[in-house]
Every structure is written in C-alpha cells, then in structure tokens.
C-alpha cells in the first residue's frame, strides 16, 4: 500500500526540514522548458523560428515503434484490442497507468467502435483508480509529440497536498530532481502489488483491494465483450 500524504510530507521534512526546499533539477538542460535564467532572473526563452517540418515521432516515417516487438512490459490488463500497463519505476505519484491499443494506432486513427471502447475503458479505469486509498484526483492526459502510438496517461495524485494540484502537479517529481520521487519510493505499481511481468491482474501477490477492483474491471470487460 502506498504512503499517505502525511507520510510523504514527513519524508520531505526529514530531508530538508519544515522550511526547506527540495533541490531544483537542471532545468536549463530541458529543451522544452519555457524559461531560462538570464542575469539571475528567470525569463521566457526567445522563441525559435519555425522548423521546415515536424520532427518525426517514434512509429512514423521509418522510426520504429515499441509495439513492433509485441511485448507488453509491466502489463496490468489486456483484451484483444487494448492494454493497460504501468511505469517501469515509481514516479513520485501513488499510481500511474497507461491505456494503449495493441495495434499501431494514434487517437485520430480509431474507428467508431474502437473510439467507443476507448471511452468505456477510460471511464472504468478512472473509477477504479479514483477509489483507491490516498487518491485526491485522477488526471487523464494524452501527449503525442514523442510517439505516434496512442498512450493515454492515468495519473493518480495525492489527496490533501496543496501544491500538488492542477496542470503542474506532474512537475513535482521532475522539478525536484527526483528527490520527491525518492520520498515516495514505496509508491508506484509495486506498492499496489501489481506485478511487473506480463501476468494477469488477478495474480496472487496483488494488493487485495486493487486486485478485487481489477477483477471487477475484467469481469465488466468480459460482460461488455471486451475480452
């Protein structure tokens, strides 16, 4: 079971004290970070001129896609068309899952049937995660600049930690140079008992609460003809 907000806060205080700050990461090395330090002042970066064309993403214009191997690392659940996977390591949030089609498709490539199924699975997965302990909100996000294979993020954030809200909540694990993620190192899928292998979500070592919820998820999927 992941840590409570009080336990995470206590770990941060243990590292830096009540008035201390976690270390900043080397944001000046992030190409897409929108600010830079000039004469000890943070200013917006100078906007670069347009490129001749968009940079090719993974999975398009000859660049390989991870789906080509047919492997599904950190698999939590799947049916004939979709898979839910987890992260490789704790990310500083209680739980991060991804929903992705097995076929190489982006969001705009889904036909009506796949789009409807994508919506149903997304809502059910959101419900499951939102009812887990210590979860304040589940954010559903889709960015497509890195890869052409649809992968939607489901990120459960802590409840009652006042800074970790809104669209910038995901910066906390990264902006603190991994220190925040290390404070929450017992979180992530391993804390819920999700096995990091291509095993069914009903594996015996799953956390009972999440195991039961995922079993209900799979049963609902079977009733809807998803499996």
N, C-alpha and C positions, 0 to 999 in steps of 0.2 A: 504494500500500500504506500502511495507517495506521502511526502511530508505535508503537514498542514501549513497554512500561511504563517502561523506563529513559529513553527519550527524553521521555516525558511528564513524568516526575519531574524530569529535568534542566531542562525548560522552566519548571516551577513554581519550582524553586530559583533559576533565573535571574531570576525576577520578584521573589521575596520572601526569598530566602536559605534556608539549611537549616532554621533555626529560625523562619522567618517564617510568617505565616498569610495565606491569600488573603482578600480583603475580603468582609465579610458583605453580603448583599443587603438591601433594605429589607423585612424580613420583617413589620414592623409593618403594612405595607400589604396583606398577604395575608389575605383574609377567612377562609380555611380554615386558616391557620396556627394550631396549637392553643395557643401560648404568647404572652405579651405581657410587656413589661418594665414593672415597677412598682417605683419607687424603686431602680432599678439592679439589680433582681433579676428573673429570668425566672420567671414564674408561669403556671399554666394559665389560660386565658381563662375568664371567667364564662360558664357555659352559657346560651345564649339559649333562650327558651321555644319550644315547637313552633310551626311555621307552620300556617296553616289548610289548606294543601295543598302538595305538592311543586312546586317551580318547574318549568315546562315546559322540556324539553330541546330542542335542535335536532332537528328532524324529527318533532315531535309537537305536537298542539294548535295547529296553524296555523303553527308555526315551521318555516321551510324547512330542508331538508337539502342538504348539498353534493352528494349523489348525483343531485339533480334535474337538474343540468346535463349529466350523462352523461360529464363529463370525469374523467380519472384522472391527475392530476398526479403526477410522479415515479414513473411506473409501472415496475415491475421485471418482473412476470409476471402473466399472467391466463389464465383459461379462460372458459367460457361463464357461470360462476356466481360465481367468486371472483377477487380481485385482490390482489397483493402490491405495496405501494407503499413509498416511502422518505420521509424527512423533507425539509423544504424547505432546511434548513441543518444544518451539523454541530451535534450536541447534546452534545458532550463525551464521548461513548461511541464505541467503534470502529464500531458499526453498529446502527441502529435501523430496523426494518421493521414494517409493519402488514399484517395479513391482514383483509380485509373482503369481505362479499358484495356483488355488483353490485346485487342487488335490495335495496330498503329493508327490512331485517330486523334485529331485535335477537336476542340469544342465545336467548331463550326462544321466538322465532318460528320457529326452524329445525325443519323436519320431520326424520324419522329419516334420510332419505337425505342431506340437507344436513348434518345433525349428524355423520354418519359421515365424510363427505367433509372436513368441517372438522377432524375429528380426524386424519385421514390427512395432510392438507396441513400441519397444525400440527407433527406429529412430523417430517415430512420437512424442513420449513423449519428447525426446531430443529437437526436433524442437520447440515444444510449450514452453518449459522452457527457451530455449536459446533466445527467442524473447521477454521475459518479461523485464520490466524496471530494470536497475541497475545490470544486469547479465553480467559478463565477460566471463564465460565459464560454461558449464555443464559437470561435471565428472560422468562417468558411471562406477560403481565399483561393484565387486562381491567378497565377502569373504565368505568362507563356513566352518570355523572352529568352529563356535558356534552352528549352527543349520543345520540339513540335509534338511530343506525345502528351496528351491531356493528363495532368495530375493535379487534382484539387486537394488543397491542404485543409485539414480539420484540426484546429489548434485549440486545445482546452487551456484556458488561462486560470490562474489562481483567483479565488474569491478574496475580497476584502484587503487586497494590497493596492492602495490608492493610486500609485504611479503606473501600475501595470494595467492600463485600460486604453481603449481607443485604438486607432490605427497604428500607433507607435509602440504598442505593447511588445511586439516581437523584437524590437531593438534591444530590450533589456539583456537577453542572453548574449547578444553580439556587442553592444556598446560597452559592456563591462569586461571585454577581453576574455570571456569565458569564466570569469570569477562568479558571476551569478549562476551560470550553468553548473559550475562545480559545487556551489552551495546547494543546488537541487540535484546533486549527482545521483541520489537514490530514486529520482523520478524517471519519467520516460516509460517505455513499454515494459522494461524489466520489472519496474515497480508494481505494475498491474499483473505481472505473471504471464504476459504474452510471450510465448517462446519465439526466439529469433531464428527459427528454421521454418521450412515450408510444411508446417504441421497445422492440422485443423485447430480452430479456435477452441474446440472442446477438449484440448489436451489436458491430462490430469493435473499438471502443475500450474494451470491458470488460476489467477485470483478468483475466488468463488463468485464474487459479485459481478466482475466483468465477464467471467465465463458464462454465468447464467444469462446476462444480458446479451452476449454474443450468440448464445444458443437460441434465445428467443428471436434474435435478429435473423439467424439462419433458418429457423422454423418459419418465420414470416416470409422470408425469401422463397422458401420451398412452396408455401401456400400460394404465393403470387406467381409461381412458375419461374423464379429467377435461377433455380439450381436444377 
